[in-house]
């Protein structure tokens, strides 16, 4: 059996960075949605993070908001996040798509061009488009080599593949909290996963406490 790895992370740093890097073993960098941190910040994170620490990064917001349109600011944003992710040795780049961007044929073509055109050796591309039809997202991922981000509590089947990227955005959005039953359910989803690496990212207001509880449930402390 292929050994499995569980990665539990918060999106952004809900507590002081130094404390977070001392208490956790993974983070989804969210600052990159609005700006790319400089080399001084990267070196600090690398210096303070324990061995084996896992970084994933959110792509600049304008990429998803533009419908993955080619040219100008979008091309530069893509170049910047690829460079940043490489310097940080990030495991994945997450491309989030806002609700107002509907999936139409021209946008599907642009998604294929961007995600399918990432350079060899780039981190795993993750398409986080919760408002698009799931079947069509799966087709885009199959065509590009990306994987789909999925809300952990909405999965109909066990995650599989080389990597699964699961999200916990809050039961009613960012400002909501998960109760123990929901955390137990999410832990059960992770345990059923046959993916080589299962990443579970909390994005809600109580992410620190929720992530710590999840690490304990999965035995990854």
PALUMNU-100916 format. One line per 2 residues: number of its first residue (from 1); their letters; for each residue x, y, z of C-alpha. Coordinates in pm, 1 decimal. Layout:
NUM	A	X,Y,Z  ...
//
This chain:
1	XX	0.0,0.0,0.0  125.2,348.6,-87.9
3	XX	193.3,544.5,234.9  -53.4,829.6,287.5
5	XX	18.4,1176.0,424.9  -234.3,1406.1,589.2
7	XX	-167.2,1781.9,578.6  -381.9,2008.0,798.5
9	XX	-342.0,2381.3,742.2  -493.9,2721.8,801.0
11	XX	-542.9,2969.4,518.7  -322.4,3257.9,620.5
13	XX	-171.3,3302.1,965.8  -447.4,3332.7,1228.6
15	XX	-184.2,3390.8,1499.1  165.0,3543.5,1501.3
17	XX	373.6,3389.2,1223.2  655.9,3268.8,1448.0
19	XX	410.0,3101.0,1683.0  218.9,2945.0,1394.1
21	XX	533.9,2800.2,1239.0  622.7,2654.4,1578.2
23	XX	279.8,2494.4,1632.1  173.9,2383.9,1283.8
25	XX	332.6,2196.2,995.7  148.1,2347.2,698.4
27	XX	-10.8,2671.7,580.2  -199.5,2797.5,278.0
29	XX	-43.3,3139.0,207.3  -332.4,3377.1,142.4
31	XX	-140.1,3706.2,119.0  -52.9,3616.4,-238.4
33	XX	-409.7,3682.1,-351.4  -341.3,4054.8,-322.0
35	XX	38.6,4083.0,-334.5  356.3,3876.4,-349.5
37	XX	570.8,3879.0,-32.5  935.1,3973.9,-76.7
39	XX	1245.6,3760.7,-39.3  1298.5,3875.8,318.9
41	XX	963.0,3728.4,416.9  1031.2,3407.6,227.2
43	XX	1368.3,3363.5,398.7  1210.5,3424.6,739.1
45	XX	943.0,3161.6,680.3  1200.8,2912.3,556.3
47	XX	1428.2,2983.7,852.8  1157.1,2951.5,1115.3
49	XX	953.9,2664.5,967.5  1037.5,2313.6,1091.2
51	XX	1181.7,2056.0,856.2  915.2,1911.8,628.0
53	XX	682.7,2210.9,665.2  431.8,2229.0,378.8
55	XX	343.8,2552.5,199.6  62.8,2595.1,-50.4
57	XX	-16.6,2934.2,-203.8  -322.7,3113.0,-338.0
59	XX	-280.0,3254.9,-686.2  -335.0,3630.6,-731.7
61	XX	-707.0,3706.6,-725.5  -703.3,3879.9,-1063.2
63	XX	-632.9,3552.1,-1244.3  -960.5,3389.6,-1139.6
65	XX	-1152.9,3718.7,-1143.4  -1052.2,3779.2,-1505.3
67	XX	-1171.0,3434.4,-1608.3  -807.7,3335.2,-1670.4
69	XX	-785.7,3595.0,-1949.7  -450.4,3604.2,-2125.4
71	XX	-228.5,3910.5,-2147.5  -128.9,4212.6,-1942.7
73	XX	-175.3,4201.5,-1568.1  -292.2,3839.8,-1566.5
75	XX	21.8,3714.0,-1738.5  239.4,3909.8,-1497.4
77	XX	43.5,3781.7,-1197.5  92.0,3424.4,-1316.4
79	XX	464.1,3480.6,-1366.3  492.4,3632.3,-1017.2
81	XX	312.5,3349.2,-837.7  511.7,3082.9,-1019.9
83	XX	835.7,3252.7,-917.2  719.7,3291.5,-558.0
85	XX	598.9,2932.1,-533.3  929.4,2803.6,-667.7
87	XX	1131.8,3004.3,-415.3  914.3,2873.8,-133.4
89	XX	911.5,2514.2,-267.2  532.6,2523.3,-245.7
91	XX	340.2,2199.7,-280.3  50.4,2356.5,-472.7
93	XX	-84.2,2676.4,-628.0  -455.8,2727.7,-572.8
95	XX	-649.2,2920.6,-837.5  -972.3,3048.2,-683.1
97	XX	-1266.7,3154.3,-898.4  -1520.4,3401.4,-752.7
99	XX	-1892.9,3340.9,-775.1  -1949.3,3617.1,-1030.2
101	XX	-1733.9,3442.8,-1293.2  -1960.0,3198.1,-1475.5
103	XX	-1814.1,2904.6,-1664.4  -1868.7,2964.0,-2035.6
105	XX	-1687.1,2815.4,-2332.4  -1438.2,3103.4,-2377.9
107	XX	-1346.9,3089.6,-2009.6  -1307.6,2710.9,-2021.3
109	XX	-1065.2,2760.7,-2310.7  -870.0,3018.2,-2110.6
111	XX	-854.8,2790.9,-1805.9  -711.4,2514.1,-2021.1
113	XX	-452.9,2750.2,-2167.5  -335.8,2877.4,-1828.5
115	XX	-342.6,2559.3,-1620.8  -238.8,2333.6,-1906.4
117	XX	45.8,2568.3,-1996.3  217.8,2577.3,-1657.0
119	XX	587.1,2492.8,-1683.9  716.1,2145.6,-1610.8
121	XX	810.1,2113.7,-1246.2  560.5,2377.1,-1129.9
123	XX	369.2,2301.6,-809.2  44.5,2111.1,-842.2
125	XX	-226.2,2339.1,-983.7  -551.0,2334.9,-785.6
127	XX	-870.4,2471.3,-940.9  -1093.0,2605.2,-663.8
129	XX	-1419.6,2686.8,-842.5  -1701.0,2588.3,-602.6
131	XX	-1966.2,2774.8,-803.1  -1896.4,2593.2,-1129.5
133	XX	-2063.2,2260.2,-1217.4  -1857.2,1984.5,-1060.1
135	XX	-1855.0,1763.8,-1368.8  -1719.7,2046.1,-1583.5
137	XX	-1451.4,2129.8,-1328.3  -1346.0,1765.2,-1334.5
139	XX	-1318.3,1777.3,-1713.7  -1102.7,2089.1,-1698.8
141	XX	-876.0,1924.4,-1444.7  -848.9,1608.6,-1652.6
143	XX	-752.0,1817.2,-1954.6  -489.3,2023.4,-1774.3
145	XX	-339.2,1804.2,-1503.8  -488.3,2022.8,-1231.3
147	XX	-686.6,1888.5,-938.1  -1012.7,2027.7,-803.1
149	XX	-1043.1,2175.2,-456.3  -1347.3,2029.1,-283.1
151	XX	-1531.9,2121.0,37.2  -1454.6,1822.8,257.9
153	XX	-1808.6,1791.4,391.9  -1967.6,1786.9,46.1
155	XX	-1780.7,1492.0,-101.5  -1990.0,1207.6,-236.6
157	XX	-1696.6,965.6,-255.5  -1356.0,916.8,-97.3
159	XX	-1073.7,1138.4,-227.4  -815.9,961.5,-441.4
161	XX	-523.6,1025.3,-675.5  -179.9,1163.6,-604.4
163	XX	-316.3,1463.1,-413.4  -654.0,1564.1,-273.6
165	XX	-712.2,1927.0,-177.8  -1001.4,1963.7,65.4
167	XX	-1137.9,2288.0,207.3  -1323.2,2381.9,524.5
169	XX	-1461.6,2731.6,450.9  -1699.4,2738.1,746.8
171	XX	-2047.8,2582.2,759.7  -2203.3,2920.4,678.8
173	XX	-1905.3,3114.1,547.1  -1588.0,3258.2,697.0
175	XX	-1744.2,3384.5,1020.7  -1896.9,3050.6,1116.6
177	XX	-1747.3,2774.7,1329.0  -1745.7,2396.6,1302.5
179	XX	-1883.1,2189.8,1587.8  -1731.7,1860.9,1702.0
181	XX	-1966.7,1651.6,1488.8  -1861.3,1834.5,1171.9
183	XX	-1493.0,1797.2,1256.4  -1540.9,1425.0,1321.4
185	XX	-1715.6,1394.3,985.0  -1430.4,1574.3,806.6
187	XX	-1177.1,1352.2,982.1  -1366.9,1046.7,859.5
189	XX	-1348.8,1181.1,502.8  -972.3,1216.5,535.2
191	XX	-934.1,866.7,677.6  -1121.6,723.9,379.0
193	XX	-897.4,908.3,136.7  -674.8,690.2,-78.6
195	XX	-479.2,990.5,-210.3  -106.1,982.1,-149.6
197	XX	-132.0,1330.8,3.0  -454.6,1470.6,146.5
199	XX	-446.9,1843.3,219.1  -721.8,1982.5,444.5
201	XX	-735.2,2363.0,469.6  -945.4,2557.7,719.8
203	XX	-1060.9,2899.9,599.3  -1308.2,2999.4,869.3
205	XX	-1280.9,3241.4,1159.1  -1203.0,2965.3,1411.4
207	XX	-945.1,2799.9,1186.9  -669.2,2779.0,1447.8
209	XX	-874.1,2582.8,1700.6  -1045.3,2375.6,1432.8
211	XX	-715.5,2282.1,1267.1  -559.3,2182.9,1598.3
213	XX	-856.6,1962.9,1677.3  -836.9,1804.5,1332.7
215	XX	-467.9,1727.0,1373.4  -548.4,1548.4,1696.2
217	XX	-833.4,1352.1,1535.4  -606.3,1240.4,1251.4
219	XX	-309.1,1171.6,1475.5  -76.2,1411.0,1293.5
221	X	39.4,1608.8,1599.6
//
